[in-house]
């Protein structure tokens, strides 16, 4: 039973989205990082 279930993919996506958010919280004054990297990177994982 090595297959990933739907709930596994949902949890992976949620964790990725939270990780990207935590990076944004860690660097709140770095506008270029947040606007050019993290915002587009987080868009596919957003619920």
One Martini backbone bead per residue (centre of mass of N, CA, C, O) as a GRO file, in nm:
protein
   47
    1UNK     BB    1   0.068   0.057   0.029
    2UNK     BB    2   0.217   0.319  -0.159
    3UNK     BB    3  -0.014   0.491  -0.210
    4UNK     BB    4  -0.152   0.798  -0.257
    5UNK     BB    5  -0.392   0.972  -0.128
    6UNK     BB    6  -0.591   1.239  -0.128
    7UNK     BB    7  -0.523   1.329   0.164
    8UNK     BB    8  -0.220   1.343   0.115
    9UNK     BB    9  -0.226   1.572  -0.099
   10UNK     BB   10  -0.365   1.778   0.081
   11UNK     BB   11  -0.144   1.785   0.302
   12UNK     BB   12   0.090   1.867   0.121
   13UNK     BB   13  -0.033   2.133   0.021
   14UNK     BB   14  -0.072   2.262   0.302
   15UNK     BB   15   0.227   2.252   0.389
   16UNK     BB   16   0.340   2.422   0.160
   17UNK     BB   17   0.171   2.675   0.216
   18UNK     BB   18   0.275   2.716   0.509
   19UNK     BB   19   0.576   2.737   0.441
   20UNK     BB   20   0.552   2.986   0.263
   21UNK     BB   21   0.427   3.163   0.486
   22UNK     BB   22   0.667   3.142   0.688
   23UNK     BB   23   0.870   3.283   0.508
   24UNK     BB   24   0.712   3.551   0.496
   25UNK     BB   25   0.726   3.601   0.806
   26UNK     BB   26   1.044   3.599   0.826
   27UNK     BB   27   1.028   3.822   0.558
   28UNK     BB   28   0.854   4.111   0.565
   29UNK     BB   29   1.067   4.330   0.418
   30UNK     BB   30   1.085   4.143   0.157
   31UNK     BB   31   0.930   4.229  -0.122
   32UNK     BB   32   1.053   4.060  -0.354
   33UNK     BB   33   1.013   3.784  -0.233
   34UNK     BB   34   0.705   3.804  -0.189
   35UNK     BB   35   0.611   3.906  -0.483
   36UNK     BB   36   0.804   3.717  -0.684
   37UNK     BB   37   0.794   3.428  -0.522
   38UNK     BB   38   0.577   3.351  -0.300
   39UNK     BB   39   0.311   3.423  -0.433
   40UNK     BB   40   0.336   3.239  -0.690
   41UNK     BB   41   0.405   2.977  -0.528
   42UNK     BB   42   0.126   2.974  -0.353
   43UNK     BB   43  -0.111   2.961  -0.559
   44UNK     BB   44  -0.137   2.645  -0.618
   45UNK     BB   45  -0.192   2.586  -0.287
   46UNK     BB   46  -0.444   2.729  -0.264
   47UNK     BB   47  -0.780   2.690  -0.148
   0.00000   0.00000   0.00000
